[in-house]
Every structure is written in structure tokens, then in C-alpha cells.
Amino acid sequence: MNPLKYYMGVDGGGSKTYTLIADQSGKIVGKGQSGNGNHQTDYEEAKHNIRESVEMALNQAGLGQSDISFAYFGLAGADREVDYQILRPMIAELGLPHHDVNCDTMIALRAGTDRPYGIVLICGTGTNSAGVNPRGDFYQCGGFSYEFGDFGGGESLSVEAFRSVIRAWDGREQPTLLTEMLLQEMGYDNMSTLFNDCLDEDKMPPLSTVKLIFQAAAQADEVAIRILRAQGVELAKTAVAVIKRLGMENEKFDVVLAGSVLTRGEARFIHPYIEQAVKDCAPSASLAKLQVEPVVGAVWMAFEADGNEISKEVYDQLRAVSDYSLV
């Protein structure tokens, strides 16, 4: 009887790093979780967190590095060759004998569609997008910060909400429900205290501010709705840019929506702008909200990198991983 093979997938994002280990049947045997895995934010922190997540999963599975047949890493910040020159040695230090590194966009795309091609829009802590056409051509659009053309993601949306509250307080913006929500979220009694403390101590709103925008929008707050509309319109422009660059206007494919803003926020405030723009550009395309962890896509890519076709059993086992609280 052949010994079991084990496959590892790692999703290193801007706020969390997840690791999953599955055996050849798709049964999950080890999980790991840590913080930021983006080397562009903090190299040493990302290196520590990726290692911590991997070692946690190995320990839970009772396995060593040499027991892993293939490990696939999808990492935020793996955008250009200069990034890979940093990341390949970092990942090699983990001691996994067979592994590969790719951008986290690719594992999200793989997790969200059964086709070998398509487009993915990621809107979590930040934003990124990419696509692969039926010929195998790849194109990434964005992921390089506001100064280089991006807009949105949790960090930017939190700032937009914060600015709107400040502007409502000083008279430059209309009143918004976000004011009381943000005061409570950040622990202040009044706007004057919030303003002066944040200015003096160089404080910024927490990422949790994003949920407040959706809550206010659900109560018909015009300011919150406008912020989310701007995010939807921007993501729509990005999707169209990728479709046109890859010449996919006449193809049938999925546009995978990934990241917490797109998968956990209320869809009606963002998705319709993306859907309409995609339909206008590529009528046969469909939106597909990511239903499993992006890290599951990394596990599937580890299977495939080791020369396996993924069976229905493996798909079904790993599709059961739907909770973002992996450990």
C-alpha cells in the first residue's frame, strides 16, 4: 500500500496568513493561522507569520517538512520579479522540499472557478485583480497602492469613512450615521476629542470601520452608500480593464469576487456596478462569489503542481472549508 501523500496550501494576506494541509483524499489534517503575510508591509513580520502558520499546521498534523509532497504559497505582494527574488529565498528557508510561490490573486481565482481561466477581483485589506485567458496569458491590474492607480479595500474605505465623519463634523459634508457609529467603535464621547486625539497621536481608524459603512448603508445613509458605490464603480473599471487586456470579450468565464469586502459585505451596495460593467463588456461572463477559503485554492494548486488531477472527492472535502476562523 502506498503511503499517504500530503499537500500544503498557504494564503499570506495583508492581515492574516492561513495554512492548510490535506492528505491525498482531501481530508484536512492540519491548520495554521497567523498575522500579516505581505513582505511589502513588513518583511520580518511577514517572514515570522508565514513560518508560524506553517509550523502550526505541521504540528497539528504531526508531520515534518519532508512529509509534504508539495506546498503552494499564494502571497500578497508577490507582484513583480523583484518581489519573487525576496520571496523565493524566504520560502526556501522553511525547508519544504517541493514548493512554489505565486500571487495571492491566483489562489483566489483557482478557488473560485472550475475553469482553468477567468478573472479575479480581490477587495480585502487592499485591492488587487488578475486574469488568465484560455490561451494561458496572464495579466495583473493593480495591487500597487493608491499612488499607482488603486482605490479601495478595507484600509482605504476606513479612511474614506473617517474623512466623511470629520467633514460632517466641521460642516463640509452632510450629516451621516457613521459619526455615532465611529465614536462608539473607537471609544470616544464626542467628535472634538476624537479629532484632537487622532491628530495629536497620529491615530487612524481601525479596519473594523468597514463594517460600519455597510451597516449605515443598510439604513439608507447617503454618505455610506456613496462610499460603497465608489468602490463598486472602481472594481468595475478594473474588471473591464483585465477583460480587454486579455481579449476575453467573447469568452464564457467567471469573474471571481474575493476578499472580505466583496464576500462578507452586503452585495447590493457593490456587486451591481461590477455585474453591469462586466455584462456590457463580456456578455457571457458571470460573477462568482468565492465560496471557499482562498487557501483552498492553494491546496488545489499544490495537488496539480504534483501532477494530480483533482477528483470530486478532493473537491468536496476541501469545499467544506467555509469558515474564515480556521483554527
VEXROSE-134137 format. One line per 4 residues: their letters; for each residue x, y, z of N, C-alpha, C. Coordinates in pm, whole numbers. Last residue first. Layout:
A) X/Y/Z/X/Y/Z/X/Y/Z; ...
// end
This chain:
VLSY) -875/2816/1281/-821/2746/1399/-885/2803/1523; -1014/2953/1089/-968/2819/1058/-919/2744/1180; -1253/3143/1029/-1182/3113/1153/-1131/2969/1145; -1392/3132/794/-1266/3205/793/-1188/3187/922
DSVA) -1538/2839/676/-1528/2931/790/-1393/2999/790; -1543/2647/488/-1612/2772/456/-1601/2875/567; -1453/2366/372/-1384/2469/450/-1443/2604/413; -1569/2203/193/-1635/2212/323/-1570/2316/412
RLQD) -1405/2181/-18/-1510/2283/-28/-1585/2298/103; -1256/1959/45/-1199/2090/72/-1301/2203/59; -1428/1746/-25/-1369/1753/110/-1324/1896/141; -1485/1799/-296/-1591/1802/-195/-1537/1817/-54
YVEK) -1231/1772/-422/-1308/1897/-430/-1409/1906/-316; -1180/1504/-359/-1091/1609/-308/-1162/1744/-311; -1390/1380/-499/-1373/1360/-354/-1289/1471/-293; -1341/1447/-762/-1460/1502/-697/-1449/1489/-545
SIEN) -984/1508/-797/-1104/1425/-802/-1221/1497/-736; -754/1672/-992/-831/1679/-868/-962/1604/-884; -467/1513/-1108/-597/1569/-1143/-683/1565/-1018; -126/1585/-1020/-254/1519/-995/-370/1590/-1063
GDAE) 130/1695/-1017/90/1610/-1129/-42/1539/-1113; 188/1877/-829/247/1745/-810/200/1645/-915; 29/2084/-900/172/2100/-923/247/1969/-905; -218/1991/-806/-193/1996/-950/-45/2010/-982
FAMW) -184/2018/-526/-219/1889/-587/-178/1887/-734; -141/2296/-519/-35/2204/-474/-59/2065/-530; -388/2387/-601/-273/2411/-689/-153/2328/-648; -540/2311/-379/-568/2251/-509/-450/2270/-605
VAGV) -421/2484/-190/-410/2337/-173/-435/2268/-306; -498/2729/-295/-355/2698/-284/-333/2548/-268; -773/2712/-264/-717/2719/-398/-569/2687/-399; -779/2729/11/-819/2603/-51/-769/2599/-196
VPEV) -721/2993/56/-616/2896/86/-650/2758/29; -962/3121/7/-858/3124/-96/-747/3022/-71; -1237/2922/122/-1118/2999/155/-1023/3006/36; -1528/2940/-91/-1435/2870/-4/-1318/2962/27
QLKA) -1671/3101/-256/-1746/3027/-154/-1656/2950/-58; -1670/3405/-419/-1586/3299/-365/-1655/3233/-247; -1915/3463/-657/-1867/3498/-524/-1790/3380/-465; -1895/3527/-977/-1893/3409/-890/-1831/3450/-757
LSAS) -2056/3663/-1262/-1992/3686/-1132/-2002/3559/-1049; -1986/3567/-1601/-2071/3564/-1482/-1990/3598/-1358; -1993/3636/-1956/-1924/3622/-1827/-2024/3626/-1712; -2110/3696/-2192/-2119/3557/-2147/-2051/3534/-2012
PACD) -2058/3969/-2247/-2194/3925/-2215/-2205/3783/-2161; -1840/4182/-2159/-1829/4039/-2192/-1962/3972/-2156; -1932/4448/-2124/-1804/4421/-2191/-1794/4278/-2241; -2174/4436/-1995/-2162/4525/-2110/-2037/4493/-2191
KVAQ) -2110/4264/-1785/-2205/4222/-1887/-2196/4307/-2013; -1935/4430/-1637/-1886/4305/-1695/-1978/4259/-1807; -2109/4635/-1560/-1992/4667/-1643/-1938/4542/-1712; -2293/4491/-1401/-2337/4562/-1521/-2221/4590/-1615
EIYP) -2129/4387/-1194/-2204/4298/-1282/-2245/4369/-1411; -2033/4617/-1066/-1939/4524/-1130/-2013/4441/-1234; -2268/4722/-969/-2184/4804/-1057/-2085/4717/-1133; -2369/4518/-800/-2440/4555/-923/-2356/4638/-1021
HIFR) -2183/4494/-572/-2185/4398/-682/-2255/4447/-808; -2232/4699/-376/-2112/4699/-460/-2128/4615/-586; -2468/4670/-239/-2408/4803/-241/-2285/4813/-332; -2550/4407/-237/-2628/4503/-317/-2563/4641/-326
AEGR) -2393/4251/-62/-2361/4256/-204/-2428/4371/-278; -2248/4340/238/-2376/4318/171/-2363/4349/22; -1935/4165/293/-2018/4285/291/-2146/4259/212; -1812/3928/236/-1884/3938/363/-1967/4065/375
TLVS) -1705/3954/-17/-1770/3827/18/-1850/3835/148; -1594/4206/-49/-1682/4154/-153/-1758/4029/-111; -1444/4243/180/-1537/4349/140/-1639/4296/40; -1279/4011/191/-1388/4029/287/-1488/4136/245
GALV) -1213/3835/-115/-1180/3935/-15/-1302/3972/68; -1349/3806/-450/-1280/3754/-332/-1243/3869/-239; -1520/3697/-722/-1517/3806/-625/-1461/3751/-494; -1440/3604/-1045/-1444/3561/-906/-1428/3682/-815
VDFK) -1599/3577/-1325/-1529/3684/-1254/-1545/3654/-1106; -1577/3304/-1549/-1621/3358/-1420/-1535/3476/-1380; -1671/3291/-1900/-1580/3273/-1787/-1642/3331/-1661; -1668/3279/-2239/-1752/3247/-2124/-1660/3215/-2007
ENEM) -1556/3548/-2456/-1539/3422/-2384/-1646/3405/-2277; -1543/3792/-2579/-1635/3693/-2636/-1626/3557/-2567; -1352/3938/-2434/-1487/3993/-2451/-1588/3889/-2500; -1089/3893/-2375/-1187/3793/-2332/-1331/3837/-2352
GLRK) -832/4013/-2400/-912/3981/-2517/-1020/3878/-2489; -686/4105/-2190/-671/3963/-2223/-757/3920/-2342; -770/4370/-2180/-627/4342/-2198/-603/4197/-2241; -1045/4337/-2130/-999/4392/-2258/-852/4361/-2283
IVAV) -1043/4229/-1868/-1112/4161/-1979/-1056/4208/-2113; -909/4432/-1726/-849/4298/-1739/-911/4223/-1856; -1091/4645/-1752/-953/4660/-1798/-886/4525/-1819; -1317/4541/-1626/-1322/4569/-1769/-1181/4583/-1827
ATKA) -1224/4533/-1360/-1264/4410/-1430/-1263/4430/-1581; -1182/4807/-1311/-1070/4713/-1308/-1104/4586/-1383; -1439/4910/-1321/-1338/4958/-1418/-1222/4860/-1426; -1544/4774/-1098/-1599/4751/-1232/-1500/4794/-1340
LEVG) -1402/4891/-892/-1380/4749/-921/-1434/4712/-1059; -1517/5148/-910/-1374/5129/-932/-1341/4984/-965; -1784/5098/-847/-1750/5154/-978/-1602/5132/-1009; -1756/5008/-580/-1811/4922/-684/-1775/4969/-823
QARL) -1655/5236/-451/-1578/5113/-453/-1626/5020/-565; -1865/5413/-489/-1734/5445/-547/-1646/5321/-554; -2058/5283/-335/-2077/5296/-479/-1943/5324/-548; -1954/5320/-81/-1958/5185/-136/-1981/5187/-287
IRIA) -1986/5600/-57/-1854/5538/-41/-1851/5400/-106; -2266/5625/-86/-2176/5686/-184/-2035/5627/-177; -2356/5497/143/-2390/5441/12/-2297/5497/-95; -2261/5676/338/-2211/5539/333/-2238/5475/197
VEDA) -2417/5902/272/-2270/5910/270/-2211/5769/258; -2682/5818/308/-2634/5857/175/-2482/5860/167; -2813/5546/469/-2726/5661/488/-2659/5697/355; -2988/5330/484/-3010/5434/381/-2928/5560/403
QAAA) -2908/5131/642/-3007/5222/700/-3027/5345/611; -2710/5016/499/-2833/4939/514/-2946/5020/576; -2511/5204/541/-2574/5197/409/-2706/5121/416; -2438/5137/803/-2501/5267/776/-2573/5266/642
QFIL) -2327/4883/756/-2439/4899/849/-2513/5030/824; -2118/4945/582/-2227/4859/536/-2350/4873/626; -1966/5100/758/-2013/5158/632/-2130/5077/578; -1900/4923/958/-1990/5033/989/-2047/5097/863
KVTS) -1716/4760/840/-1847/4702/870/-1948/4812/902; -1496/4935/834/-1562/4895/709/-1701/4839/736; -1390/4958/1085/-1475/5067/1038/-1552/5028/913; -1207/4763/1128/-1345/4730/1162/-1442/4840/1120
LPPM) -965/4881/1089/-1027/4814/974/-1172/4779/1001; -972/5198/1271/-944/5054/1257/-1013/4997/1134; -834/5519/1176/-949/5434/1210/-914/5286/1190; -525/5627/1329/-609/5607/1213/-724/5514/1251
KDED) -334/5873/1508/-416/5752/1504/-499/5749/1376; -150/6069/1600/-136/6007/1467/-211/5874/1459; -202/6210/1823/-137/6080/1841/-118/6004/1710; -328/6441/1728/-210/6453/1813/-131/6322/1822
LCDN) -543/6334/1578/-446/6424/1517/-317/6429/1597; -680/6183/1767/-628/6117/1646/-523/6203/1578; -743/6387/1952/-661/6274/1992/-600/6204/1872; -902/6563/1798/-775/6609/1856/-684/6493/1897
FLTS) -1122/6397/1718/-1040/6471/1623/-903/6505/1681; -1225/6300/1965/-1176/6210/1861/-1080/6281/1767; -1300/6541/2086/-1199/6455/2149/-1140/6359/2046; -1493/6630/1903/-1377/6713/1933/-1265/6630/1994
MNDY) -1691/6431/1904/-1605/6449/1787/-1481/6532/1816; -1717/6228/2204/-1756/6338/2117/-1653/6357/2006; -1631/5997/2328/-1761/6053/2366/-1810/6160/2270; -1482/5703/2180/-1482/5846/2214/-1623/5894/2245
GMEQ) -1429/5442/2073/-1431/5468/2216/-1421/5613/2257; -1456/5358/1816/-1322/5400/1858/-1315/5441/2005; -1727/5292/1804/-1627/5192/1763/-1489/5227/1815; -1849/5533/1878/-1864/5414/1962/-1756/5312/1931
LLME) -1770/5696/1662/-1740/5735/1801/-1746/5613/1893; -1886/5554/1451/-1740/5559/1463/-1698/5601/1603; -2160/5592/1499/-2105/5456/1489/-1954/5457/1512; -2189/5866/1485/-2212/5798/1613/-2153/5658/1613
TLLT) -2109/5891/1204/-2049/5968/1314/-2066/5895/1447; -2260/5747/1028/-2126/5698/1058/-2064/5771/1176; -2484/5882/963/-2493/5787/1074/-2356/5734/1115; -2411/6222/881/-2407/6080/849/-2418/5995/975
PQER) -2460/6543/726/-2461/6454/843/-2468/6308/800; -2244/6642/451/-2376/6626/513/-2367/6534/634; -1944/6833/493/-2016/6715/444/-2151/6710/515; -1830/7045/617/-1803/7029/474/-1880/6914/412
GDWA) -1858/7066/894/-1953/7137/809/-1930/7123/660; -1715/6917/1070/-1669/7054/1051/-1754/7132/949; -1863/6675/1065/-1846/6747/1191/-1806/6893/1168; -1831/6592/804/-1966/6620/854/-1960/6704/981
RIVS) -1557/6554/802/-1614/6658/717/-1758/6691/757; -1532/6337/977/-1465/6464/1008/-1531/6578/930; -1678/6149/828/-1722/6187/963/-1661/6320/1004; -1519/6131/601/-1658/6176/588/-1714/6221/722
RFAE) -1283/6027/705/-1284/6160/644/-1426/6216/637; -1378/5771/781/-1322/5863/881/-1326/6007/829; -1443/5663/531/-1546/5681/634/-1501/5783/738; -1189/5663/411/-1300/5737/350/-1411/5763/451
VSLS) -1055/5489/583/-1013/5630/576/-1124/5714/514; -1190/5254/522/-1191/5305/660/-1154/5452/662; -1123/5227/254/-1262/5252/290/-1274/5305/432; -847/5173/275/-894/5295/209/-1037/5328/247
EGGG) -854/4926/413/-779/5039/466/-830/5170/407; -1018/4757/248/-1055/4794/384/-984/4915/438; -1045/4889/-88/-1001/4792/9/-1028/4845/148; -947/5177/-290/-1034/5092/-212/-964/4984/-133
FDGF) -773/5207/-591/-865/5270/-496/-937/5161/-421; -459/5248/-768/-561/5170/-697/-655/5261/-618; -251/5397/-887/-376/5376/-958/-487/5305/-884; -33/5444/-732/-12/5376/-859/-143/5328/-921
EYSF) -128/5553/-500/-43/5637/-584/-22/5576/-723; -258/5333/-384/-335/5444/-437/-254/5527/-536; -100/5014/-469/-129/5129/-383/-201/5241/-460; -87/4789/-630/37/4863/-605/17/4993/-526
GGCQ) -296/4653/-733/-226/4590/-622/-102/4665/-580; -338/4638/-1094/-347/4695/-961/-270/4615/-858; -377/4360/-1277/-410/4502/-1281/-426/4552/-1137; -207/4110/-1452/-244/4165/-1323/-269/4314/-1337
YFDG) -254/3850/-1680/-242/3995/-1662/-289/4033/-1522; -151/3582/-1890/-179/3633/-1755/-165/3785/-1755; -256/3335/-2119/-195/3467/-2096/-242/3522/-1962; -384/3102/-2181/-287/3098/-2073/-215/3229/-2049
RPNV) -589/3103/-2354/-457/3074/-2411/-348/3068/-2306; -807/3186/-2202/-798/3044/-2242/-664/3007/-2304; -646/3411/-1958/-738/3380/-2067/-721/3234/-2111; -654/3523/-1630/-587/3430/-1721/-686/3397/-1831
GASN) -615/3813/-1421/-690/3723/-1506/-599/3634/-1587; -660/4018/-1128/-578/3949/-1227/-669/3861/-1311; -630/4260/-866/-707/4187/-966/-612/4123/-1065; -675/4409/-545/-589/4355/-649/-680/4285/-748
TGTG) -676/4609/-248/-739/4557/-368/-633/4504/-464; -667/4542/107/-640/4625/-9/-716/4570/-128; -819/4377/269/-745/4489/329/-710/4592/223; -1006/4317/-5/-998/4282/136/-936/4398/210
CILV) -1091/4232/-295/-1109/4355/-218/-1119/4315/-72; -1009/4107/-606/-989/4093/-462/-1007/4229/-396; -1131/3947/-880/-1124/4078/-817/-1113/4055/-667; -1022/3743/-1144/-1050/3755/-1001/-1036/3901/-960
IGYP) -1120/3558/-1430/-1072/3683/-1372/-1107/3682/-1224; -1008/3270/-1620/-1109/3359/-1562/-1043/3482/-1506; -931/2918/-1648/-911/3059/-1682/-1025/3140/-1621; -1004/2659/-1604/-861/2692/-1589/-830/2837/-1626
RDTG) -1305/2641/-1403/-1237/2659/-1531/-1089/2693/-1509; -1413/2646/-1160/-1366/2516/-1205/-1297/2525/-1340; -1336/2910/-929/-1390/2863/-1055/-1333/2727/-1089; -1217/2984/-686/-1350/3035/-718/-1411/2986/-847
ARLA) -961/2899/-648/-1061/2854/-551/-1203/2888/-594; -828/3035/-848/-838/2888/-857/-946/2835/-763; -846/3297/-750/-908/3261/-877/-929/3111/-885; -689/3268/-520/-831/3307/-508/-906/3272/-636
IMTD) -446/3208/-628/-511/3105/-547/-658/3139/-525; -394/3446/-767/-408/3321/-841/-474/3212/-758; -363/3648/-579/-474/3655/-673/-500/3521/-739; -127/3602/-448/-250/3553/-384/-372/3566/-475
CNVD) 129/3489/-673/50/3597/-614/-78/3541/-554; 331/3208/-572/258/3286/-670/186/3398/-596; 572/2954/-539/519/3080/-487/450/3154/-601; 616/2609/-447/610/2716/-546/545/2837/-481
HHPL) 803/2312/-353/711/2422/-329/715/2522/-444; 949/2054/-189/887/2088/-317/782/2195/-293; 1057/2054/75/1137/2011/-39/1081/2050/-175; 1071/2310/306/976/2224/234/1040/2184/101
GLEA) 1222/2494/451/1266/2355/444/1170/2259/377; 1202/2763/478/1108/2682/555/1140/2533/548; 1367/2884/296/1418/2865/433/1326/2781/520; 1206/2923/77/1301/2810/75/1354/2780/214
IMPR) 1081/3161/141/1003/3037/148/1095/2915/148; 1299/3338/104/1226/3334/231/1152/3202/246; 1371/3296/-168/1463/3255/-59/1393/3246/76; 1125/3397/-284/1172/3259/-307/1272/3214/-200
LIQY) 1099/3668/-207/1011/3566/-151/1062/3424/-171; 1288/3820/-345/1283/3826/-200/1211/3705/-143; 1231/3761/-604/1370/3750/-562/1384/3758/-410; 966/3834/-616/999/3691/-612/1145/3668/-572
DVER) 991/4112/-633/928/4051/-515/966/3904/-503; 1106/4141/-881/1181/4189/-765/1123/4134/-636; 899/4053/-1044/1017/3968/-1026/1101/4012/-907; 589/4134/-869/689/4152/-974/810/4064/-946
DAGA) 413/4043/-666/362/4112/-783/460/4117/-900; 336/3944/-395/414/3871/-496/371/3922/-633; 160/4071/-230/289/4136/-252/379/4061/-348; 27/3779/-85/8/3920/-116/146/3985/-131
LGFY) 83/3455/-207/124/3561/-116/89/3699/-169; 39/3126/-194/-20/3241/-260/-3/3361/-168; 229/2841/-217/214/2966/-144/153/3073/-234; 213/2497/-183/188/2609/-274/155/2733/-192
AFSI) 401/2204/-156/344/2318/-85/330/2435/-182; 397/1851/-180/409/1981/-247/340/2086/-163; 435/1655/15/468/1626/-125/484/1754/-206; 568/1663/327/480/1739/237/523/1716/93
DSQG) 758/1548/483/637/1470/458/543/1538/358; 955/1730/535/982/1630/431/861/1544/399; 851/1874/754/859/1937/622/875/1834/510; 640/1645/940/758/1726/921/760/1783/780
LGAQ) 331/1620/1127/415/1597/1011/539/1686/1015; 105/1655/1284/206/1559/1325/301/1523/1213; -78/1849/1235/-87/1729/1152/9/1619/1198; 8/2042/1412/-126/1987/1430/-142/1857/1352
NLAM) 259/2095/1300/249/2038/1434/113/1974/1458; 184/2207/1054/265/2086/1058/253/2017/1194; 46/2436/1142/-24/2333/1065/53/2201/1068; 254/2573/1271/132/2538/1344/58/2426/1274
EVSE) 429/2616/1061/468/2526/1168/349/2484/1253; 277/2800/906/319/2671/850/352/2571/961; 253/3015/1086/135/2949/1034/167/2810/980; 525/3081/1127/441/3042/1239/318/2965/1192
RINH) 605/3155/866/667/3039/933/578/2990/1048; 441/3381/835/430/3268/743/488/3142/807; 537/3543/1045/399/3496/1044/379/3378/951; 808/3592/978/773/3527/1105/633/3466/1098
KAEE) 772/3725/732/854/3603/741/818/3523/866; 624/3948/813/567/3851/720/641/3718/727; 815/4074/979/686/4032/1033/623/3925/945; 1017/4129/797/1045/4041/911/915/3988/972
YDTQ) 879/4301/609/944/4176/569/960/4080/687; 588/4456/588/694/4439/688/758/4302/663; 468/4506/337/428/4580/457/537/4576/563; 581/4330/165/590/4472/131/551/4560/249
HNGN) 518/4080/256/654/4129/282/669/4277/250; 237/3980/411/280/4061/297/416/4123/327; 102/3853/612/198/3775/535/250/3849/413; -17/3924/938/23/3975/807/129/3887/740
GSQG) -60/3631/1147/-93/3766/1103/-45/3798/962; -188/3294/1132/-105/3397/1193/-146/3532/1133; -269/2951/1149/-314/3088/1128/-220/3184/1200; -320/2620/1022/-238/2721/1089/-287/2860/1057
KGVI) -406/2274/1032/-440/2413/1005/-346/2505/1080; -422/1941/905/-353/2044/980/-392/2183/936; -580/1775/758/-512/1716/874/-439/1820/958; -857/1733/556/-771/1831/621/-712/1770/748
KGSQ) -876/1519/282/-905/1535/424/-805/1632/486; -806/1461/26/-865/1592/50/-900/1617/194; -665/1237/-18/-809/1225/-33/-880/1358/-17; -406/1306/46/-438/1289/-95/-586/1268/-122
DAIL) -453/1553/310/-394/1432/253/-447/1413/112; -367/1897/361/-464/1792/331/-392/1668/282; -317/2184/547/-255/2062/497/-365/1958/478; -322/2536/527/-397/2411/533/-309/2298/482
TYTK) -276/2853/669/-214/2733/613/-308/2616/631; -301/3207/640/-364/3078/667/-284/2967/600; -250/3522/770/-187/3414/695/-251/3283/738; -394/3851/747/-391/3715/801/-312/3623/709
SGGG) -354/4095/620/-387/4095/763/-377/3957/826; -273/4050/361/-228/4171/426/-260/4178/574; -192/3692/337/-259/3817/301/-208/3935/380; -100/3397/225/-42/3506/304/-100/3639/260
DVGM) -198/3086/228/-252/3214/182/-198/3322/274; -85/2770/136/-65/2885/224/-118/3010/155; -125/2420/142/-156/2546/79/-141/2658/179; 19/2100/101/5/2221/183/-29/2341/95
YYKL) -45/1754/108/-31/1876/30/-62/1997/118; 76/1422/128/20/1538/194/53/1664/113; 6/1076/75/73/1199/35/1/1317/101; 47/763/239/-32/883/211/59/997/167
PNM) 218/492/74/198/582/187/117/704/145; 58/218/-91/137/339/-99/112/428/22; 85/-120/0/0/0/0/88/125/0
// end
